[in-house]
Every structure is written in C-alpha cells, then in structure tokens.
Amino acid sequence: MKPIPLQLITVKLDNGDHGVFVGSPLIANKNAMQSSQVSEIWFSDIRDLPDQMKLDELMTIVHDQICQCKDSVH
C-alpha cells in the first residue's frame, strides 16, 4: 500500500468549539516552515461524504479543492 502524506490542522474558537481539518501537507520540511507565514485562509463548503469512503478517494477530493482554489486566485 502506498503511503499518503496527511496534515491535520486543529482550529479552536474563542467559544471553545474546535475542528480538525485534514489535507495534503502545506510545508514539506522544517526549514521552509521558518520562512513561511499565513497570509489568507479559505474554507470550502461542507460536503457530506460516504461513511465507507477510502482515504485515496478523500485525498482526490482534497486535491481537487486545492486546485480549484489555485485556479481562482490571481
């Protein structure tokens, strides 16, 4: 089985609610992390996914969303 790189991002709100977001790693190595700062954050629409969805199918959806965002940003 081929490994799929994942990154989890946990966001906590002031009211105590929190969520975990799953996606492709944004920064590949620690050296690049030191020179990177967040400039913007976008959230996709909420999508209902099948319970039995495989990880590679989920990652295809995540990848398609990332590509869609890149195409709409100029």
N, C-alpha and C positions, 0 to 999 in steps of 0.2 A: 504494500500500500504506500502510495506517495504521500509524504507529509505536506500539509498545507499550513503556511505561516499565518498565524492569527494574532491580533492585538485586541485586548479588552480595554475599554475606556469606561471608567465609573464616574458618573456625574452626580453630585449631591446638591440638592437645592436647599435654600435657606429654611424651608418649611420641614425639612427632614426627609422628604421623599428622595429617592435615588434610583438610578437606572444604570444598566450595563449595556454598552454598545459593542458589537463585535464587528471587526473588519480586518482588512489587509493591513499589515504594519505600515505606518506612515514613515517612520525613520528606521533605516536598516542597521545603522551602527551607532554606538555611543558618541563617537567623535562628531558626527553630523548633528546629534541632539543638542550639543552645547552651543551651536551656532544657529539654531532654529528657534523661531518664536511663532506663536499662533497669531495670524492676522485676521482670520474670519472663521466662523463655524456655521455649517448648514445642517439642517435636519431634514431627512426625507419624510414623505408621507408614511403613515403607519399602514403596514400591509399584513394581512392575515396569511400565514403560511401553513402548509400541511404539517401535521404532527410528525409524520414519518419522513420528512424531507432529509435527504443526505447532505452532509457537510459540503461536498463539492457543488451541489445544486445551490445551496445557500451562498457560497462564495461567488458563484456565477452571477447571482442577483446583486451581491455587493459590488462586484467588479463593474457590472452594467450601470449601476447607480453612480459609481465614481466616474466612469467615462462620460455619462450624461452630464454630470456637474462640470467636468473639464471642458466639454463642448459648449456649454452655455456661458462660460466665463471668458471674457476677452481682456 
